[in-house]
Amino acid sequence: MKLTGVQRGELVKFFYSTGSNAEAALREYRRVHNIRSGPCSRVAVHKLIKKFEETGCTCDKPRSGRPPTPTEVASEISRAGTDPPSPSPRVAGRRLDLPNSTCDPAEKARRGSLQYLSAQGRGMEGAEVIEVDRSGLVSEDGKNAKTVLCQRCGSKVLCPGMALFAEKELFLPAMMKKRSTPGSLGEGSVSGEQLKDHWLVDDMYAFENVGFTKDVGNVKYLICADCEVGPIGWHCLDDKKSFYVALERVKHE
């Protein structure tokens, strides 16, 4: 059985939190989920880790044009492999996925560059706030009632019940392919929309499939992991528990 995005993410976390041991990672996974076998073999875990270290992604499909793992993340991965096992899998997982954790105050200031701030400010001027008809999309407990998919290719982004509905006015640049998404733009005006309705995800491993742009100031934009169209969402590097997916930028089934 093919692993889900959540399963792949958990196995990566458990691998590093148990001292880079595939067998121990599988035992921890089985203990947490109270199962006697599965979800895959040790060989599959090693292949997953190899892919993660090469691409910085746990997606199940190889895709061309994916950038190499950023130097910061590679450094965190190496550190996790040599550190003593962490008592908490979640701690290890968060450490791997927080490239900003190695930055000193000067580096954080550099990331909040004038280029990003001025471009975002120009893009927001006069932007109309767009709201979505959310009838039938939000469950009684405030979560996504339907599967969240990429509008272009239909790739599954979130399973039902994995995100909370949230209202937050965020500026997202116009939809485009990854090679021209915000992370690769130079200085100049950025066209886009001011969006209010979002799905809020508090753990990146809750996604079935998602990709990220390069840092734009202290922000990473979310894109489709398969066709690389975006941005479909927004993530601030200063808040590791908040990933916003704009309802306007995805479809629901």
N, C-alpha and C positions, 0 to 999 in steps of 0.2 A: 504494500500500500504506500502511495506517495505521501511524504510528510507534508503537513500544512506549514504555513509560515510561522505560526506560533510554536509548533513542535521544533522546527529548525532553530528558532531563536533560543528556546529553552535548552536544547542540546548544546549549543555554543556556550551559553552561560555556564551550564553544569560542567562542561569540559574544562574550562579555565578555572572554575572554582574548586575543582578536585585535583588540581596539580597537573593539568593537561593529560588526563588519563581517560581514554575512550570507554573502557570497561566501567570505571568508576562513574563516569557521566551517565551511562545507561542505567547503572544501579540507582543513582540518585533520581533520575527521571522516573524509574519504576516505583521507587519509594514514594515520591511526591504524588504520583497519579494512582498509587495502589494497584499496580498491575504486575503480573508475574513474568511477562516477556514483552519483547518489542521495545520501542517502536521500529527499530532497525538494527542492523549489525554494527560491529565495531568498525568494519571496513567502511561502511556508509558514513559513520561519524567522522572518520579520518578524512574522507573525501569532502564532507561538509566543511570541516575546519580548514582544509587546504583551500577550498573555494573562498571561504570567508577571509582568509589571510591574503589571498591574491587580489580580491575584488572589494573587500569591505562590505559584502552583501551576502545574505543567506538565501537569495532567490533560487528556485529550483531549476531555472532555465538559463543556459548560457546565452549572453547577448553581446553583440559586437559593439565596440565603441565605449565600453564601460571604463572609466578612468581607474588607474591603479589606486590602491589604498593610500590615503594621505599619510605623510610622514608622521604626523602627530598620532594618528590611530595606530600605525605600525609600531610606534614606540610604546604605546599603551599595551598592545598585544604582546610584545616582547617582555614587558615588565610583568604582565599577568602570568606568562609562562614560567618566569623565574621566581616569582614571589611564593611564599608559603601558601597552601590552600586557604581560601577564605572561608569563614564559618557560614557565610551567606551567599548562595548562588546569585541572588539579586544584586548584591554588592559588586560581585565580579562582573556581572553583565553590564551594570551601569557604568563601571569603570572603563570597560572597553569602548563604550558608545559615547564617551564624553571627551572628545578631543580638546574641548575648551579647558579641561581640568589641568592641563600642563601649562596654561598661559599665565604669565605674570601680568600685573596691572597695565604695564606699557603695551603688551601684546593685545590685551582686551581693548585698550584705547585705539590701537591701530585698526582692529576689526570694526570698530564703530567709525569708519572712515567718513570723511566729508563727502566723498564720492557717493556713498550709499545714502547718507542723510539728505544731501541736496537733491539727488535723483528721486528719492522717495517723496520728498516734499513737493517737487514739481509735479510728480504724477498724481498726487492727492488733491492738488488745487482744483476746486470746482467739481470733484468727482461725486457722482450721484450714488447714494447708498442703495445697493440692490438687495431686496428681500425676496425670499422664495416661498411659494405656496407649499407649506410643509404638511398639509393634511394627508394623513395616511403614512407619513414617513417617521413620525415620532411615536413611540410606544407610550403606554400609561406611566411607565417608570422613567420616561424622559430619554430613552435610548433609541438608537436607529432600529426601526422595525423591519427594514429590508436590507438586502445585500447592497453594498456600495461598490459601484463598478466604474471603470474608466469610460468616459463618454466616447472615446475614439475607438478603442480596441476591445472593450468589454472585459479587460483584466480585472480580477476580483481584488478590491482594495481592503474592504472590511466585511466580515460576516455580521449577520444581525446581532444586535445586543452588545457590540464591542465598543460603542462610543456614546457619549452623552451629547444631547443637543445643547448648544451654547450660542448666545448672542454676543458678538464682539466685533466691532467695526475694524476691519483689517484691509489694507490696500494690497491687492494682488496684481502684478503685471499681467498684460494680455497673454492668452494662451499661445504657446509656440513650442517648437521642437527643442530638445535639450541643448543642442549645440548653440542655440541662440537664446536660452533661458537666462534669467537675471544674473546668474553666476558668471556668465561670459560677456556681459554687456560692459562697455566702457562708460565714460562719463557722458552725460546727456539726459534728455528727458525720457522718462519711462512711461509709456501709456498703459493704462490698466483700469481696474474697477475697485470701488470701495464696497466690500462685501460684509454683510452682517451675520448671516446664518451659517453656522458651522457645526461639524461633528468634532467633539473634543475627545482626544485619545490620550490617556495618561501613561501609556507604556508603548514604546515603538514596536515591541514584539507582539502587540495585539493586532498589528496589520497582517493581512495575508500577503500582500505584495505592495511595496512602495519604494520609491527612489528619492534621492535628495540632490539638489544643486550644490555647487560649491558655496562657501560662505559669502554672503552679501552683507557686509557689516557684521552685525551679530545675529543674522537671520539665515536660516536655510529654508529654501522653498521645497515643497513636496511635489513630486512628479510621478507619473505612471512608470512603474518599474519595467514594463514590457515595451510600450511604444515610445516612452520617454517624452510624452507631451505634458506640458504643465505651464505654470504652476497650478496644482489642484489644492494646495494648502500651504501652511505657514508654520514655522517652528523657530522660536527664539532660543539661542544657545544658552541664555542665562536662566532658562526655565526648562529643566530636563523632563518635566512631567506633562508638558502641554504641547500637543500636536494638533493643529487645526486643519480640518478638511472642509473646504467650502462646498455647501450643498449645490450652489450654482455651477460648480465646475465638475460634478460627477453625476452619474445616473443611478437610479435605484430600481431594483427588481426583487 
